[in-house]
Amino acid sequence: MLELVGFAEQLAGAALVVTGEGALDAQTLHGKAPAGVAAAARAAGVPVVAVCGRCEVSRAELAAAGIREVHALVDLDPERCRTKAGALLRRIGAGLG
């Protein structure tokens, strides 16, 4: 998939890569898109941040996969993480900016 979207070309000159999915879990670390993104970015020397609904793997496992930090919506607001995801994502984005 990364080849189809020209990820390597888009990565050139990037200072940060933001990736994510609904749940970062054991499956993520075994070939899902965020793991592929993180591996490619790490090879290019670009740091990676993940944004997700919830995170079910340890910080050490994420670091080993090349993900420097993770921001989970459920950690910001467990009561509204599903109903107000857009607002929470904007909040994370503003913090990353």
C-alpha positions, 0 to 999 in steps of 0.5 A: 500500500505504501508503494501505491500511495508514493509514501517514500516520495512523500516522506522525503523532507518530512520532519514528523509522520503522524499515523494511526488507527482505531486501536493500536494493538498486537495486530498493529505491530504485525503488519498493519498500516501504522507499523509499515508507516513507522518502519519506513519513517524510521528507516528514513530517520523521521520520527513517528507519532501515532493517534488512535482511539485506544492503545493496547500495547506498551510504550516499549513495544511501540518504541520497538516498532518505531513509534515515538509517542502515542495519543489515544482519544480514550486517554483524553476523554473516556466518556466522549471519545466516541461521540466527540472524536473530531474535537479530540483529534483537533485537540491532539493535532493542535498539540502536535503542531 
